[in-house]
């Protein structure tokens, strides 16, 4: 009896204390799930740039003047570069190819410096990477995906292929398949690649000068999206324009994002073009979501050791409206240097980053380990959902992309001028993780579609129709089936260039066999909606996506 009398009040006290703690489960931001897996503890480099190719291999690289990496070049190869700022002779790799299917790494060779560069995949799937630092600032590098003798697949460098030095620039694929390369440090202009007689030049863009804050910049790696009318939405610092690159004119000036705080490097937020729908409608709407960043002056204060808190707001704007206005929303977790990944079901994953400071060497503090799912179709105030945390800080120079199996690949983090593994707050990170959203949980297996036709790598025409056959093992809700296509983007510095998702117009779902169904989908009728190239195609049932297949439009 004595023991019971002593323990019972103690339990009551504990219970009362627990009641005083905030209840996350009942909040609008309740943790929902998701799972983390460590794929490789050491890939040899710190992934600062990342691109998925159509052979399900991921190209990653950091910079050549970091010093020796943790992975050797093959066959006794060495870089011999008198311009290198760290090692004139370097027998280690600064780029790797990750094979998703075998969870293995192959070293690649870059000769000139690719630090803080940009890129995108062309219509035939070739990765074109542009610019960099030092001797790499005007270089274009190309890498063609290969499925045969992969040891021969490596970077090919084209010297002086750019007119302007491009460091911290943004690329976008255009409807005709060319790339436009916009901005960069002290580059208030744009150019095209490949070049023609009429475009063998640079073209001034005064908007980039107007958005450049003295001593801070805050307009590097501008957020660029191809609008449904073929013009470019360009967001830099705290405001945006709609730009007609064919006539070199500003079509529309958007209102400043409320609060006026910067959202671009080094006050680094992130942005996505939300899913494009109703693709056969006379008027197609397009919306952009910009999240995170930091307050005015944060970069200068961080250099003096004062680390201001990151922004916890997102701005959402319908860029096709005649009178567009920003609608502000509050994230559950403030973030700077976060990445935003469009998932196959149209939701957005907000991941990586810090809660204080800015981008730049040693300037970020307080890692944010928990991703957040944003559901754009939910009512306001019920769109955000906190996910399970990682244990690895992903600070400055982290990367993330969507894989065809629905997982999200996460790597990088190096806020140091060299590789630095000891005696620092956030050591150089060489690991590679995968985040599996809750739609990959085993309890969703009965609802998960599996595409059985067409075969992967199918070629389709603009406006073409394709019958997609798929299996759903369990009960199906035919009204909750959709088909999406996702463009794989080039990710660096918290922005994924060319990231894009379209919800295809589709007919009714019909049953054609045991647990087997068919849906007829119509592909976009214009390259203004979907620039030519490879996309991942998914069947989504009740927000649970199939594994994707590759299609080329």
C-alpha positions as semicolon CSV with decimal commas, in nm:
position;residue;x (nm);y (nm);z (nm)
1;X;0,000;0,000;0,000
2;X;0,277;0,237;0,090
3;X;0,437;0,199;-0,253
4;X;0,111;0,268;-0,431
5;X;0,043;0,580;-0,227
6;X;0,387;0,724;-0,316
7;X;0,373;0,646;-0,689
8;X;0,017;0,760;-0,763
9;X;0,067;1,133;-0,686
10;X;0,388;1,121;-0,886
11;X;0,199;0,990;-1,188
12;X;-0,065;1,260;-1,144
13;X;0,209;1,525;-1,137
14;X;0,365;1,384;-1,456
15;X;0,025;1,381;-1,623
16;X;-0,039;1,741;-1,527
17;X;0,299;1,846;-1,662
18;X;0,231;1,664;-1,989
19;X;-0,097;1,849;-2,025
20;X;0,095;2,175;-2,009
21;X;0,308;2,076;-2,309
22;X;0,190;2,181;-2,656
23;X;-0,006;1,910;-2,835
24;X;0,135;1,872;-3,185
25;X;-0,097;1,586;-3,273
26;X;-0,404;1,808;-3,256
27;X;-0,253;2,102;-3,440
28;X;-0,287;2,184;-3,809
29;X;0,080;2,094;-3,840
30;X;0,065;1,744;-3,689
31;X;0,353;1,514;-3,783
32;X;0,227;1,269;-4,041
33;X;0,510;1,040;-4,129
34;X;0,759;0,974;-4,402
35;X;1,068;0,760;-4,362
36;X;1,442;0,826;-4,393
37;X;1,701;0,579;-4,524
38;X;2,077;0,627;-4,536
39;X;2,176;0,507;-4,882
40;X;2,550;0,569;-4,870
41;X;2,758;0,717;-4,591
42;X;3,025;0,844;-4,830
43;X;2,982;0,915;-5,201
44;X;3,324;1,082;-5,219
45;X;3,204;1,437;-5,283
46;X;2,961;1,679;-5,124
47;X;2,668;1,705;-5,362
48;X;2,621;2,076;-5,440
49;X;2,446;2,019;-5,774
50;X;2,217;1,733;-5,874
51;X;2,026;1,617;-6,187
52;X;1,834;1,295;-6,257
53;X;1,884;1,161;-6,609
54;X;1,645;0,942;-6,810
55;X;1,857;0,631;-6,745
56;X;1,778;0,661;-6,372
57;X;2,125;0,782;-6,288
58;X;2,188;1,100;-6,095
59;X;2,475;1,333;-6,182
60;X;2,623;1,520;-5,885
61;X;2,920;1,751;-5,846
62;X;3,070;2,001;-5,606
63;X;3,371;2,215;-5,712
64;X;3,723;2,150;-5,833
65;X;3,898;2,391;-5,596
66;X;3,786;2,224;-5,271
67;X;4,111;2,026;-5,253
68;X;4,125;1,647;-5,277
69;X;3,789;1,472;-5,253
70;X;3,726;1,129;-5,100
71;X;3,699;0,942;-5,431
72;X;3,977;0,883;-5,683
73;X;3,952;0,927;-6,056
74;X;3,966;0,591;-6,237
75;X;4,264;0,431;-6,411
76;X;4,524;0,663;-6,257
77;X;4,368;0,970;-6,419
78;X;4,453;1,313;-6,276
79;X;4,349;1,671;-6,341
80;X;4,644;1,888;-6,433
81;X;4,518;2,244;-6,412
82;X;4,751;2,536;-6,351
83;X;4,448;2,760;-6,290
84;X;4,317;2,558;-5,996
85;X;4,313;2,752;-5,671
86;X;4,362;2,451;-5,442
87;X;4,547;2,167;-5,621
88;X;4,725;2,204;-5,954
89;X;4,739;1,827;-5,989
90;X;4,436;1,650;-5,846
91;X;4,379;1,276;-5,889
92;X;4,037;1,282;-5,719
93;X;3,691;1,326;-5,869
94;X;3,461;1,623;-5,810
95;X;3,167;1,478;-5,996
96;X;3,000;1,138;-5,963
97;X;2,722;0,938;-6,123
98;X;2,483;0,764;-5,881
99;X;2,305;0,454;-6,013
100;X;1,966;0,438;-5,840
101;X;1,908;0,070;-5,923
102;X;2,238;-0,056;-5,781
103;X;2,294;0,211;-5,515
104;X;2,646;0,264;-5,645
105;X;2,874;0,551;-5,743
106;X;3,101;0,604;-6,044
107;X;3,354;0,892;-6,052
108;X;3,340;1,145;-6,336
109;X;3,597;1,399;-6,444
110;X;3,549;1,774;-6,471
111;X;3,852;1,977;-6,569
112;X;3,741;2,334;-6,503
113;X;3,564;2,473;-6,197
114;X;3,190;2,399;-6,180
115;X;3,128;2,574;-5,848
116;X;2,785;2,743;-5,816
117;X;2,688;2,675;-6,177
118;X;2,357;2,600;-6,347
119;X;2,216;2,354;-6,596
120;X;1,928;2,157;-6,743
121;X;1,855;1,849;-6,950
122;X;1,795;1,902;-7,321
123;X;1,519;1,748;-7,533
124;X;1,731;1,438;-7,604
125;X;1,815;1,393;-7,236
126;X;2,168;1,536;-7,246
127;X;2,269;1,729;-6,936
128;X;2,402;2,072;-7,032
129;X;2,580;2,250;-6,748
130;X;2,678;2,615;-6,781
131;X;2,934;2,836;-6,614
132;X;3,100;2,815;-6,276
133;X;3,393;2,991;-6,113
134;X;3,747;3,088;-6,209
135;X;3,845;2,905;-6,530
136;X;3,496;2,752;-6,556
137;X;3,289;3,069;-6,568
138;X;3,235;3,067;-6,948
139;X;3,255;2,692;-7,004
140;X;2,967;2,467;-7,112
141;X;2,989;2,100;-7,017
142;X;2,770;1,824;-7,160
143;X;2,708;1,470;-7,046
144;X;2,498;1,226;-7,249
145;X;2,324;0,948;-7,055
146;X;2,430;0,602;-7,164
147;X;2,308;0,252;-7,093
148;X;2,589;0,056;-7,256
149;X;2,957;0,098;-7,176
150;X;2,905;0,351;-6,902
151;X;3,276;0,391;-6,838
152;X;3,288;0,598;-7,158
153;X;3,014;0,836;-7,043
154;X;3,180;1,141;-6,898
155;X;3,179;1,518;-6,914
156;X;3,281;1,692;-7,237
157;X;3,387;2,056;-7,194
158;X;3,336;2,335;-7,446
159;X;3,560;2,632;-7,376
160;X;3,429;2,990;-7,418
161;X;3,083;2,866;-7,514
162;X;2,930;3,147;-7,309
163;X;2,979;3,517;-7,376
164;X;2,919;3,631;-7,018
165;X;3,070;3,479;-6,704
166;X;2,790;3,280;-6,535
167;X;2,824;3,225;-6,162
168;X;2,498;3,182;-5,961
169;X;2,284;3,198;-6,277
170;X;1,956;3,022;-6,357
171;X;1,873;2,816;-6,667
172;X;1,540;2,728;-6,821
173;X;1,449;2,512;-7,120
174;X;1,243;2,706;-7,376
175;X;0,958;2,579;-7,596
176;X;1,198;2,540;-7,891
177;X;1,439;2,329;-7,682
178;X;1,708;2,593;-7,634
179;X;1,821;2,704;-7,290
180;X;1,808;3,058;-7,163
181;X;2,070;3,146;-6,901
182;X;1,969;3,437;-6,680
183;X;2,178;3,648;-6,444
184;X;2,462;3,550;-6,217
185;X;2,703;3,755;-6,012
186;X;2,760;4,092;-6,182
187;X;2,573;3,962;-6,485
188;X;2,260;4,173;-6,533
189;X;2,171;4,007;-6,860
190;X;2,083;3,678;-7,027
191;X;2,198;3,466;-7,319
192;X;2,098;3,149;-7,501
193;X;2,254;2,810;-7,559
194;X;2,309;2,678;-7,817
195;X;2,365;2,999;-8,007
196;X;2,245;3,110;-8,349
197;X;2,351;3,406;-8,561
198;X;2,070;3,615;-8,414
199;X;2,134;3,510;-8,052
200;X;2,515;3,513;-8,046
201;X;2,505;3,797;-7,798
202;X;2,411;3,894;-7,444
203;X;2,090;4,085;-7,376
204;X;2,058;4,332;-7,092
205;X;1,791;4,282;-6,828
206;X;1,766;4,594;-6,613
207;X;1,533;4,414;-6,371
208;X;1,838;4,229;-6,238
209;X;2,014;4,558;-6,164
210;X;1,703;4,695;-5,995
211;X;1,679;4,392;-5,765
212;X;2,047;4,389;-5,666
213;X;2,096;4,505;-5,306
214;X;2,432;4,675;-5,242
215;X;2,678;4,444;-5,059
216;X;2,413;4,169;-5,032
217;X;2,285;4,109;-5,386
218;X;1,978;3,900;-5,285
219;X;1,893;3,833;-5,651
220;X;2,127;3,548;-5,745
221;X;1,983;3,221;-5,873
222;X;1,657;3,399;-5,967
223;X;1,344;3,182;-5,969
224;X;1,246;3,134;-6,334
225;X;0,937;2,952;-6,468
226;X;0,796;2,915;-6,817
227;X;0,441;3,053;-6,807
228;X;0,162;2,891;-7,008
229;X;0,173;3,179;-7,259
230;X;0,540;3,114;-7,339
231;X;0,672;3,411;-7,142
232;X;0,905;3,374;-6,843
233;X;0,807;3,451;-6,485
234;X;1,125;3,581;-6,320
235;X;1,136;3,639;-5,943
236;X;1,441;3,808;-5,791
237;X;1,488;3,944;-5,439
238;X;1,128;4,033;-5,344
239;X;0,947;4,097;-5,673
240;X;0,879;3,951;-6,014
241;X;0,817;4,027;-6,379
242;X;0,667;3,844;-6,675
243;X;0,927;3,862;-6,949
244;X;0,898;3,810;-7,324
245;X;1,248;3,696;-7,420
246;X;1,156;3,688;-7,791
247;X;1,108;4,066;-7,798
248;X;1,322;4,156;-7,495
249;X;1,028;4,326;-7,322
250;X;0,865;4,316;-6,980
251;X;0,502;4,214;-7,028
252;X;0,390;4,256;-6,669
253;X;0,530;4,375;-6,337
254;X;0,393;4,189;-6,035
255;X;0,339;4,347;-5,694
256;X;0,618;4,314;-5,441
257;X;0,577;4,015;-5,210
258;X;0,421;4,141;-4,882
259;X;0,678;4,227;-4,618
260;X;0,937;4,313;-4,882
261;X;1,198;4,074;-4,742
262;X;1,440;3,905;-4,986
263;X;1,391;3,545;-5,101
264;X;1,693;3,484;-5,328
265;X;2,059;3,407;-5,264
266;X;2,211;3,474;-5,017
267;X;1,878;3,533;-4,837
268;X;1,786;3,202;-4,989
269;X;1,426;3,086;-5,007
270;X;1,284;2,849;-5,266
271;X;1,002;2,840;-5,521
272;X;0,793;2,607;-5,737
273;X;0,544;2,633;-6,020
274;X;0,236;2,456;-5,882
275;X;0,070;2,179;-6,089
276;X;-0,067;2,284;-6,427
277;X;-0,421;2,147;-6,475
278;X;-0,715;2,167;-6,716
279;X;-0,471;2,166;-7,004
280;X;-0,742;2,169;-7,271
281;X;-0,922;2,472;-7,127
282;X;-0,929;2,797;-7,322
283;X;-0,760;2,971;-7,029
284;X;-0,503;2,772;-6,830
285;X;-0,411;2,902;-6,488
286;X;-0,059;2,901;-6,345
287;X;0,043;2,961;-5,985
288;X;0,383;3,010;-5,822
289;X;0,467;2,940;-5,458
290;X;0,767;3,112;-5,293
291;X;0,865;3,000;-4,942
292;X;1,124;3,096;-4,684
293;X;1,413;3,339;-4,702
294;X;1,520;3,589;-4,440
295;X;1,491;3,949;-4,333
296;X;1,652;4,248;-4,501
297;X;2,009;4,291;-4,385
298;X;2,048;3,936;-4,254
299;X;2,350;3,857;-4,471
300;X;2,551;4,155;-4,344
301;X;2,453;4,082;-3,985
302;X;2,545;3,715;-4,017
303;X;2,892;3,818;-4,133
304;X;2,922;4,004;-3,803
305;X;2,805;3,703;-3,600
306;X;2,440;3,805;-3,559
307;X;2,213;3,533;-3,698
308;X;1,858;3,651;-3,756
309;X;1,568;3,408;-3,772
310;X;1,451;3,283;-4,111
311;X;1,114;3,373;-4,258
312;X;0,820;3,142;-4,188
313;X;0,603;3,271;-4,472
314;X;0,511;3,155;-4,819
315;X;0,368;3,375;-5,091
316;X;0,136;3,224;-5,351
317;X;0,038;3,412;-5,666
318;X;-0,167;3,325;-5,973
319;X;0,066;3,462;-6,238
320;X;-0,192;3,436;-6,517
321;X;-0,450;3,660;-6,347
322;X;-0,516;4,003;-6,502
323;X;-0,466;4,159;-6,157
324;X;-0,245;3,910;-5,969
325;X;-0,203;3,945;-5,593
326;X;0,007;3,758;-5,340
327;X;-0,169;3,541;-5,084
328;X;0,049;3,482;-4,779
329;X;0,059;3,162;-4,575
330;X;0,251;3,065;-4,261
331;X;0,478;2,761;-4,254
332;X;0,500;2,553;-3,935
333;X;0,881;2,586;-3,945
334;X;1,077;2,894;-4,049
335;X;1,338;2,812;-4,313
336;X;1,627;2,950;-4,509
337;X;1,816;2,740;-4,769
338;X;1,527;2,494;-4,801
339;X;1,449;2,298;-5,117
340;X;1,103;2,248;-5,265
341;X;1,034;1,924;-5,450
342;X;0,716;1,859;-5,648
343;X;0,590;1,510;-5,569
344;X;0,410;1,292;-5,829
345;X;0,071;1,357;-5,666
346;X;0,109;1,734;-5,696
347;X;0,201;1,802;-5,336
348;X;0,519;1,992;-5,251
349;X;0,790;1,871;-5,015
350;X;0,978;2,147;-4,831
351;X;1,304;2,000;-4,703
352;X;1,659;2,085;-4,583
353;X;1,779;2,421;-4,458
354;X;1,824;2,623;-4,140
355;X;1,618;2,835;-3,904
356;X;1,863;3,125;-3,875
357;X;2,139;3,307;-4,063
358;X;2,185;3,304;-4,440
359;X;2,353;3,115;-4,721
360;X;2,729;3,155;-4,747
361;X;3,038;3,023;-4,574
362;X;2,967;2,955;-4,203
363;X;2,658;3,180;-4,204
364;X;2,374;2,935;-4,131
365;X;2,256;2,823;-3,787
366;X;1,996;2,590;-3,632
367;X;1,934;2,312;-3,888
368;X;1,572;2,231;-3,966
369;X;1,560;1,852;-3,974
370;X;1,188;1,796;-4,033
371;X;1,049;1,823;-4,386
372;X;0,702;1,963;-4,445
373;X;0,440;1,854;-4,698
374;X;0,238;2,134;-4,863
375;X;-0,094;2,029;-5,015
376;X;-0,187;2,307;-5,259
377;X;-0,548;2,188;-5,308
378;X;-0,634;2,181;-4,939
379;X;-0,819;2,472;-4,779
380;X;-0,602;2,754;-4,646
381;X;-0,475;2,680;-4,293
382;X;-0,474;2,303;-4,355
383;X;-0,207;2,274;-4,624
384;X;0,110;2,214;-4,420
385;X;0,202;1,887;-4,251
386;X;0,530;1,829;-4,064
387;X;0,710;1,503;-4,148
388;X;0,950;1,281;-3,955
389;X;1,297;1,434;-3,912
390;X;1,633;1,332;-4,048
391;X;1,933;1,316;-3,817
392;X;2,171;1,481;-4,065
393;X;2,184;1,863;-4,095
394;X;2,153;1,974;-4,457
395;X;2,275;2,331;-4,457
396;X;2,440;2,543;-4,727
397;X;2,514;2,353;-5,049
398;X;2,258;2,077;-4,993
399;X;2,063;1,919;-5,279
400;X;1,750;1,715;-5,338
401;X;1,553;1,571;-5,631
402;X;1,259;1,341;-5,702
403;X;1,335;0,987;-5,817
404;X;1,116;0,781;-6,051
405;X;1,018;0,544;-5,769
406;X;0,867;0,834;-5,573
407;X;1,147;0,870;-5,319
408;X;1,330;1,198;-5,271
409;X;1,710;1,187;-5,292
410;X;1,893;1,414;-5,046
411;X;2,266;1,493;-5,034
412;X;2,528;1,754;-4,977
413;X;2,584;2,024;-4,713
414;X;2,916;2,201;-4,701
415;X;2,922;2,552;-4,554
416;X;3,302;2,566;-4,574
417;X;3,554;2,694;-4,827
418;X;3,720;2,349;-4,835
419;X;3,626;1,998;-4,726
420;X;3,612;2,027;-4,348
421;X;3,512;1,730;-4,133
422;X;3,628;1,824;-3,783
423;X;3,617;2,115;-3,543
424;X;3,324;2,289;-3,710
425;X;2,955;2,325;-3,628
426;X;2,836;2,153;-3,945
427;X;3,100;1,925;-4,101
428;X;3,120;1,866;-4,475
429;X;2,857;1,602;-4,553
430;X;2,937;1,324;-4,801
431;X;2,634;1,106;-4,730
432;X;2,333;1,033;-4,946
433;X;1,985;0,976;-4,803
434;X;1,640;0,901;-4,936
435;X;1,318;1,041;-4,790
436;X;1,014;0,823;-4,859
437;X;0,687;1,016;-4,830
438;X;0,404;0,837;-4,654
439;X;0,251;0,735;-4,988
440;X;0,527;0,471;-5,001
441;X;0,420;0,313;-4,670
442;X;0,340;-0,058;-4,690
443;X;-0,017;-0,001;-4,572
444;X;-0,081;0,183;-4,901
445;X;0,030;-0,111;-5,117
446;X;-0,327;-0,221;-5,188
447;X;-0,412;0,120;-5,332
448;X;-0,087;0,177;-5,522
449;X;-0,115;0,164;-5,904
450;X;0,136;-0,022;-6,116
451;X;0,168;0,083;-6,482
452;X;0,179;-0,216;-6,718
453;X;0,165;-0,025;-7,047
454;X;0,300;0,166;-7,229
455;X;0,659;0,060;-7,176
456;X;0,903;0,311;-7,037
457;X;1,075;0,550;-7,280
458;X;0,764;0,582;-7,497
459;X;0,772;0,874;-7,742
460;X;0,457;1,086;-7,759
461;X;0,349;1,382;-7,972
462;X;0,203;1,709;-7,858
463;X;-0,173;1,662;-7,829
464;X;-0,132;1,285;-7,867
465;X;-0,346;1,034;-7,679
466;X;-0,218;0,726;-7,501
467;X;-0,408;0,443;-7,335
468;X;-0,244;0,372;-7,002
469;X;-0,308;0,032;-6,845
470;X;-0,243;-0,016;-6,477
471;X;-0,310;-0,250;-6,188
472;X;-0,457;-0,157;-5,850
473;X;-0,452;-0,464;-5,622
474;X;-0,724;-0,345;-5,385
475;X;-1,050;-0,151;-5,415
476;X;-1,032;0,141;-5,656
477;X;-1,204;0,477;-5,646
478;X;-1,222;0,564;-6,015
479;X;-1,299;0,928;-5,940
480;X;-0,969;0,965;-5,760
481;X;-0,736;0,855;-6,040
482;X;-0,520;1,104;-6,230
483;X;-0,216;1,094;-6,456
484;X;0,074;1,333;-6,401
485;X;0,400;1,403;-6,583
486;X;0,698;1,553;-6,400
487;X;1,003;1,714;-6,560
488;X;1,323;1,619;-6,375
489;X;1,498;1,938;-6,270
490;X;1,850;2,060;-6,201
491;X;1,889;2,134;-5,831
492;X;2,138;2,363;-5,663
493;X;2,128;2,637;-5,398
494;X;1,768;2,564;-5,294
495;X;1,616;2,597;-5,641
496;X;1,528;2,326;-5,893
497;X;1,549;2,465;-6,245
498;X;1,294;2,332;-6,497
499;X;1,096;2,146;-6,230
500;X;0,741;2,114;-6,363
501;X;0,434;1,894;-6,317
502;X;0,131;1,867;-6,543
503;X;-0,195;1,688;-6,468
504;X;-0,301;1,530;-6,797
505;X;-0,654;1,553;-6,928
506;X;-0,794;1,201;-6,907
507;X;-1,110;1,007;-6,979
508;X;-1,296;0,769;-6,750
509;X;-1,124;0,476;-6,585
510;X;-1,251;0,146;-6,724
511;X;-1,185;-0,205;-6,597
512;X;-1,023;-0,438;-6,852
513;X;-0,937;-0,737;-6,633
514;X;-0,894;-0,856;-6,277
515;X;-0,759;-0,554;-6,085
516;X;-0,655;-0,411;-6,423
517;X;-0,775;-0,077;-6,555
518;X;-0,733;0,159;-6,848
519;X;-0,735;0,537;-6,874
520;X;-0,697;0,743;-7,189
521;X;-0,476;1,046;-7,137
522;X;-0,415;1,343;-7,365
523;X;-0,072;1,501;-7,367
524;X;-0,024;1,881;-7,374
525;X;-0,081;2,032;-7,716
526;X;0,194;2,293;-7,689
527;X;0,561;2,310;-7,596
528;X;0,473;2,626;-7,403
529;X;0,304;2,395;-7,153
530;X;0,567;2,122;-7,164
531;X;0,903;2,197;-7,325
532;X;1,036;1,905;-7,532
533;X;1,222;1,637;-7,343
534;X;1,191;1,346;-7,103
535;X;0,930;1,338;-6,828
536;X;0,836;1,090;-6,559
537;X;0,476;0,970;-6,604
538;X;0,276;0,855;-6,300
539;X;-0,070;0,714;-6,237
540;X;-0,195;0,851;-5,905
541;X;-0,478;0,685;-5,709
542;X;-0,610;0,852;-5,394
543;X;-0,289;1,058;-5,377
544;X;-0,073;0,743;-5,398
545;X;0,148;0,741;-5,709
546;X;0,269;0,446;-5,910
547;X;0,634;0,407;-5,990
548;X;0,692;0,634;-6,288
549;X;0,784;0,548;-6,643
550;X;0,989;0,767;-6,875
551;X;0,815;0,931;-7,168
552;X;0,961;1,170;-7,425
553;X;0,744;1,443;-7,572
